[in-house]
Amino acid sequence: MKRLSLVIGASSGVGAATARKLHERGWQVVITARNAEKLRRVAESVESSVAYFPCDASTSLGTQSLAHFVREQYGIPELIVNAAGVGQWKRIEDTSPEEAVQMIQAPYLAAFNASQAFMSDMLQRKRGVLIHINSPACFMPWPSAVGYTAARFALRGLHQALCQDLVGTGVHSCHVVFGRIDSEYFTNNPGVLDHMPKIASTVRTLSCDECASVIAKLAERPRRETVYPWMLRMYYWNNWMFPWLTRWLLRATAT
């Protein structure tokens, strides 16, 4: 019997690539996002056995509908991948309250709701993996990205709090931080590259497929924290040891 995976935010980018990679590795895959037409195209590009359910996982009603569909049709997921995420990089004075809410909804609320919907079942079964996909902004903020950074910190906080609760339960929370990804994000958020710190050019750009391979491996062998690629991990450790230096570098190289 195939293991069941649920990918949140799978209409494009890393979420869609992860759905394809998991299917290749023998998982039963259910994908969800708000855009029904994009979801349908992703499902058809993989195989007809991939199920899709359009909904807004950041809302209570959307998550309840999703959870009911998954339970009734397939059962309880062994794996939940929280890949939803939106957000412009702006200063706080240029960010409307409505934009701030949207950035909190995805990634944070979508990840919280999806994790909460199946947590009791996973705990009762004593196994399961949650994978939260995040940005380097969650541990080293750069200028002109206040709302985006706050939402990314919230996702990281969700992961760290879950780790405290899940010790010894058989359920694992994994936090994976990628550098720049060659995805539709930068096309869908014009102006973002104008605020990209120059230091980011020292970290190679990743393909969605490469990120999906990292996620698929984590599904098999869960790890609490993964920072990828290795150059980004160097900055991650530098930030822990010399946070003042990282802050200065990000300000000094901001465009």
C-alpha positions as CSV (number, residue, x, y, z in Angstrom):
1,M,0.0,0.0,0.0
2,K,1.4,3.4,-1.0
3,R,2.2,5.9,1.7
4,L,0.1,9.0,1.6
5,S,1.6,12.5,1.2
6,L,-0.2,15.9,1.2
7,V,1.6,18.9,-0.4
8,I,0.3,22.3,0.5
9,G,1.0,25.1,-2.1
10,A,1.6,22.7,-5.0
11,S,0.2,24.7,-7.9
12,S,3.7,25.8,-9.0
13,G,7.4,26.0,-8.0
14,V,8.9,23.8,-5.3
15,G,5.5,22.4,-4.3
16,A,4.7,21.2,-7.8
17,A,8.2,19.7,-8.2
18,T,7.9,18.0,-4.8
19,A,4.6,16.4,-5.8
20,R,6.3,15.0,-9.0
21,K,9.3,13.7,-7.0
22,L,7.2,12.0,-4.3
23,H,5.2,10.3,-7.0
24,E,8.4,9.1,-8.7
25,R,9.4,7.6,-5.3
26,G,6.2,5.6,-4.9
27,W,4.1,7.9,-2.7
28,Q,0.4,8.5,-3.1
29,V,0.2,12.3,-3.6
30,V,-2.6,14.7,-2.8
31,I,-1.9,18.3,-3.8
32,T,-3.7,21.5,-2.8
33,A,-3.5,25.3,-3.5
34,R,-5.9,28.1,-4.1
35,N,-5.7,28.0,-8.0
36,A,-7.8,25.1,-9.2
37,E,-6.7,25.3,-12.9
38,K,-3.0,25.3,-12.0
39,L,-3.5,22.4,-9.7
40,R,-5.3,20.5,-12.4
41,R,-2.4,21.0,-14.8
42,V,0.2,19.9,-12.2
43,A,-1.8,16.8,-11.4
44,E,-2.1,15.9,-15.2
45,S,1.6,16.5,-15.7
46,V,2.3,13.9,-13.1
47,E,-0.3,11.2,-13.5
48,S,-4.0,10.7,-13.2
49,S,-3.5,9.0,-9.8
50,V,-2.4,12.3,-8.3
51,A,-5.4,13.8,-6.6
52,Y,-5.9,17.6,-6.3
53,F,-8.2,19.6,-4.1
54,P,-8.4,23.4,-4.5
55,C,-8.8,25.3,-1.3
56,D,-7.3,28.1,0.8
57,A,-5.5,26.2,3.6
58,S,-5.0,29.5,5.5
59,T,-8.7,29.5,6.4
60,S,-10.5,27.3,8.8
61,L,-13.2,26.4,6.3
62,G,-10.7,25.6,3.6
63,T,-8.6,23.3,5.9
64,Q,-11.7,21.5,7.2
65,S,-12.9,20.8,3.7
66,L,-9.4,19.6,2.7
67,A,-9.1,17.4,5.8
68,H,-12.5,15.8,5.1
69,F,-11.6,15.1,1.5
70,V,-8.3,13.5,2.3
71,R,-9.7,11.4,5.2
72,E,-12.7,10.2,3.3
73,Q,-10.8,9.4,0.1
74,Y,-7.3,8.3,1.2
75,G,-6.9,8.2,5.0
76,I,-4.3,10.0,7.1
77,P,-1.1,11.4,5.5
78,E,2.3,10.0,6.5
79,L,3.8,13.2,5.2
80,I,2.7,16.8,5.0
81,V,4.8,19.3,3.0
82,N,4.0,22.9,3.8
83,A,5.2,24.7,0.6
84,A,2.8,27.6,0.4
85,G,4.3,31.1,0.5
86,V,3.7,34.6,-0.9
87,G,5.0,38.0,-0.1
88,Q,6.6,41.2,-1.4
89,W,9.8,42.6,0.0
90,K,8.9,46.0,1.3
91,R,9.5,48.4,4.2
92,I,6.8,48.5,6.8
93,E,5.6,52.0,5.7
94,D,5.1,50.7,2.2
95,T,3.2,47.5,3.3
96,S,-0.6,47.7,3.8
97,P,-2.3,45.8,6.6
98,E,-4.0,43.7,3.9
99,E,-0.6,42.7,2.4
100,A,0.7,41.8,5.9
101,V,-2.3,39.5,6.5
102,Q,-1.7,37.8,3.1
103,M,1.9,37.1,4.0
104,I,0.9,35.7,7.4
105,Q,-1.7,33.5,5.7
106,A,1.0,31.8,3.5
107,P,3.2,30.4,4.8
108,Y,2.4,30.5,8.5
109,L,-1.4,30.0,8.8
110,A,-1.5,27.5,5.9
111,A,1.2,25.4,7.6
112,F,-0.4,25.7,11.1
113,N,-3.8,24.7,9.8
114,A,-2.6,21.7,7.7
115,S,-0.4,20.5,10.6
116,Q,-3.2,20.9,13.1
117,A,-5.8,19.1,11.0
118,F,-4.0,15.8,11.1
119,M,-1.8,16.0,14.2
120,S,-4.1,14.0,16.5
121,D,-4.2,11.2,14.0
122,M,-0.5,11.2,13.6
123,L,0.1,11.2,17.3
124,Q,-2.4,8.3,17.8
125,R,-0.6,6.4,15.0
126,K,2.8,7.3,16.4
127,R,4.3,8.3,13.1
128,G,4.3,11.1,10.6
129,V,6.5,13.8,9.1
130,L,5.9,17.5,8.7
131,I,8.2,19.5,6.4
132,H,8.1,23.3,6.4
133,I,9.8,25.1,3.5
134,N,11.3,28.4,4.5
135,S,13.4,31.3,3.4
136,P,16.8,32.5,4.8
137,A,14.9,35.6,6.0
138,C,13.7,33.4,8.9
139,F,17.1,33.6,10.6
140,M,18.9,36.5,8.9
141,P,16.6,39.4,7.9
142,W,17.7,41.8,5.2
143,P,16.5,45.4,4.7
144,S,13.2,46.2,3.1
145,A,11.3,42.9,3.7
146,V,9.5,43.5,7.0
147,G,6.2,41.7,6.5
148,Y,7.9,38.9,4.6
149,T,10.5,38.3,7.3
150,A,7.9,38.4,10.1
151,A,5.8,35.7,8.4
152,R,8.9,33.6,7.8
153,F,9.9,33.9,11.5
154,A,6.4,32.8,12.4
155,L,6.8,29.6,10.3
156,R,10.2,28.9,12.0
157,G,8.6,29.4,15.4
158,L,5.8,27.0,14.5
159,H,8.5,24.4,13.7
160,Q,10.5,25.0,16.8
161,A,7.4,24.8,19.1
162,L,6.3,21.6,17.4
163,C,9.7,20.0,18.0
164,Q,9.2,20.6,21.7
165,D,5.8,19.0,21.7
166,L,6.7,16.0,19.5
167,V,9.7,14.6,21.4
168,G,9.2,10.9,21.8
169,T,6.0,10.8,19.8
170,G,7.2,9.3,16.5
171,V,6.0,12.4,14.7
172,H,8.8,14.6,13.3
173,S,8.8,18.3,12.3
174,C,11.4,19.3,9.7
175,H,12.5,22.8,8.8
176,V,14.2,23.2,5.4
177,V,15.6,26.6,4.3
178,F,16.6,27.1,0.7
179,G,18.5,29.9,-0.9
180,R,17.3,31.6,-4.1
181,I,15.2,29.2,-6.2
182,D,14.6,29.5,-10.0
183,S,10.8,29.6,-9.6
184,E,7.8,31.7,-10.5
185,Y,8.1,33.6,-7.2
186,F,10.3,36.3,-8.7
187,T,8.1,36.7,-11.7
188,N,4.9,36.9,-9.6
189,N,6.5,39.4,-7.2
190,P,8.0,42.1,-9.4
191,G,10.5,44.4,-7.7
192,V,11.6,41.8,-5.2
193,L,15.0,41.4,-6.9
194,D,15.6,45.1,-6.4
195,H,15.9,44.4,-2.7
196,M,18.1,41.3,-3.0
197,P,21.3,41.7,-1.0
198,K,24.3,41.4,-3.1
199,I,25.8,38.8,-0.8
200,A,23.1,36.5,-2.1
201,S,25.0,36.2,-5.4
202,T,27.6,34.1,-3.6
203,V,24.9,31.3,-3.0
204,R,24.1,29.4,-6.2
205,T,20.5,29.5,-7.5
206,L,18.7,26.2,-7.1
207,S,16.2,24.5,-9.4
208,C,12.8,23.4,-8.1
209,D,13.7,19.8,-8.9
210,E,16.8,20.0,-6.8
211,C,14.8,21.3,-3.9
212,A,12.2,18.6,-4.4
213,S,15.0,16.0,-4.2
214,V,16.1,17.4,-0.8
215,I,12.5,17.3,0.5
216,A,11.9,13.8,-0.7
217,K,15.0,12.6,1.1
218,L,13.9,14.4,4.3
219,A,10.6,12.5,4.0
220,E,12.5,9.3,4.2
221,R,15.1,10.4,6.8
222,P,13.7,13.3,8.8
223,R,16.0,16.0,10.2
224,R,15.1,18.8,12.4
225,E,17.0,21.5,10.4
226,T,18.2,21.5,6.9
227,V,19.9,24.6,5.3
228,Y,20.7,24.2,1.6
229,P,23.0,24.6,-0.4
230,W,26.2,24.4,1.6
231,M,27.2,28.1,1.1
232,L,24.0,29.2,2.6
233,R,24.7,26.9,5.5
234,M,28.0,28.7,6.0
235,Y,26.1,31.9,6.4
236,Y,23.7,30.2,8.7
237,W,26.5,29.2,11.1
238,N,28.2,32.5,10.8
239,N,24.9,34.2,11.8
240,W,24.8,32.0,15.0
241,M,28.4,32.8,15.9
242,F,28.7,36.4,14.7
243,P,25.2,37.8,14.3
244,W,26.4,41.4,14.2
245,L,28.6,40.6,11.2
246,T,25.8,39.0,9.3
247,R,23.5,42.0,10.0
248,W,26.2,44.4,8.8
249,L,26.9,42.3,5.6
250,L,23.2,42.3,4.7
251,R,22.9,46.0,5.2
252,A,26.1,46.8,3.4
253,T,25.3,44.7,0.4
254,A,21.6,45.6,0.1
255,T,20.6,47.0,-3.3
